[in-house]
């Protein structure tokens, strides 16, 4: 069994632990959830599996990093630290730093296999996360789970959001780690933290109808039009085009997070990932005191683009599905913080 990681300074009661493949995924996929949980004063841990060494770099000023894996990894570590700070997250772990020394999990890269769908490269880079032993990665993560003892774990859905092989691997490692962490027989010979079973497992999701509505709103929002006029190379998504695997029927969503209260934190975290995220903008959102409404519609609260230049919407709600039909453990219901709500 992997050696324990240092325990957090406060008891992990009501904690949330997020597992992500690369720096920036924590913000793009779960940023509002992390910020909301942290703002409630509850423990939040982010586990990152790689350092994003294969990421495409935005902007001429840092373009030299794109072909220098070590330099890009170091830069993205710093971006991640700034993003976590913006979200209010104080506890972070790189998965390959847990347990036995010598492991290195690197970005596996990806190849587009169609619109909104990625797949593996034909030739994997050295130390690619997808080629790492699954039980080794899961064992390291299981150790973190036993030490941090979160109530809720969140990661990608089985398709990795849009098929990125590292996202899929992170999902698989998380599900295996949850089993190991709960098994009293695992690691018994070497001692260590007691077994731990989480109360609920969340998978990041997007409501398909809400996503298409936000795509349409992007074309009508004045702030987005001004953004496109002022920056060449930005394009709009096709509201009728294929959707990534993270998009599901709206009626199947289980947990929703209100984005507006933490939108400034989310925008700051997105901007911290400057090599990966561009054109980050927040739109006017409702003000509880004045009742003022944003002009762009009910779904859209902001926008950003990745290296492909296609604008993506920030939705007014961040959505999740339960990984298991039983949802929360009946003997240990989750204390959802204000701003996070179960769908009836």
Secondary structure, 3 states (H helix, E strand, C coil): CCCCCCCCCCCCCCCEEEEECCCCHHHHHHHHHHHHHHHCCCCEEEEECCCCCCCCCCCHHHHHHHHCHHHHHHHHHHHHHHHHHHHCCCEEEEHHHCCCCCCCCECCCCEEEECCEEECCCCCCCCEHHHCCHHHHHHHHHHHHHHHCCCEEEECCCCCCCCCHHHHHHHHHHHHHHHHHHCCCCCCCCCCCCCCCCCEEEEEEEEHHHHHHHHHHHHHCHHHHHHHHHCCCCECCCCCCCCCCCEECHHHCCEEEECHHHHHHHHHHHHHCCCCCEEEEECCCCCCCCCCCCCCCCCEEEEEECCCCEEEEEECEEEEEECCCCCCCCCCCCCCCCCEEECC
